[in-house]
Amino acid sequence: MKKFVPFIVLSLFVILLLSLCGPILTKRQQEEAQRAYEAERHLVVFSDLPQDVNDGLAQLFYEQKHLRVQIYSKSDGDIRQALKTDSGVKPDILIASEDNLREQKKNGILQPYASPVTDKVLPSMKDPEQLWNGLWYNPMVFIVSQSYYERRGMQIRTWDDLLTDPEMVLAFPDLASMDMAGEFLCSFVEMRGIEDSERYLRSLQGHVASYSKSMSANVRRVASGEADMGVADAAVARQYRHDGAPIYILYPRDGTSYWLTGVAVTNWCEDGELTNAFIDWLYSSNANAVLWQKHIFLSDALPPAKAEVDAKGQEIALFPVKKQYSDQGRRDLQAWWIKSVRFGKEK
């Protein structure tokens, strides 16, 4: 028996060694696979869309086109910061807010991109010099409770109609707490002027029980019957409607603001063929399907074959605004709203 002891000890040592080396080898193989992937022809994309959406887009694009994109999920602020530094990975393509893309145009890091597909994008949703193009937009809409729609739904058409029922309770966003709400404020003031906007928003405040710091809270309040109507972004409203919430979505006849997400090619990009394939694919129904699967219901900047309509069968109308304000300009206007409207003294 003793003559087998060295063999048993050696065997146990080998087994122990393999168990310790296994994870190391696996990690090394994963690192080598990642390096091989990065070395393979591909595009680097910075995107402010959610991680699961970005992963879905990259996977489906590869399955359909057999071409690779590596999408880094970053917040709007992280994208801005990453583009200011000299170190780190640089993107070939940006998927970001209109505001961010306008800033990068000023910074001189974008190159023109145009194709037969982007030529069809609405002129108001793309850069006149073709330095960025809109992909999807998210408009502000009216949400109406089931009971209130039955009583007065047919009488709600425009923004001024929100002032016609003294008993109506409105769920309204805090215009200083969200970028999208700030976008609405800037667009509304651009359309109506500062004095008329102040008069309107002061009058509207009489219907607002409390201002909400999230769009979803407004939809929930309407769905529960706590509020008769609400104002929120269409993506959130459509998600709740898709999930069975008892609400109606109406598009203001006199127009509305919208948050635009677009795409741009940076000066670091050198693969025009792959860029063309990916950007044009983003406008396809296949890319839209990825968003819908994740319950993100945006509107297309590329006019759809069948127009989107609200509960009354009306198509959406957008404010014809130029959006020539800066980040600081939006913050200043939000500060004005806080001082003059929300906590302002009655005139």
Secondary structure, DSSP 8 states (H G I E B T S, - for coil): -GGGHHHHHHHHHHHHHHHHHHHHHHHHHHHHHHHHHHHSSEEEEEE-S-HHHHHHHHHHHHHHHS-EEEEEE--HHHHHHHHHSSSS---SEEEEEHHHHHHHHHHT-EE----TTGGGS-GGGB-TTSS-EEEEEEEEEEEEEHHHHHHHGGG--SGGGGGS-TT--EEEE-TTT-HHHHHHHHHHHHHH-HHHHHHHHHHHHTTEEEEESSHHHHHHHHHHTS-SEEEEEHHHHHHHHHTT-SEEEE--TT---EEEEEEEEETT---HHHHHHHHHHHTSHHHHHHHHHTT---EESS--SS--B-TTS-B-----------HHHHHHHHHHHIIIIIS----
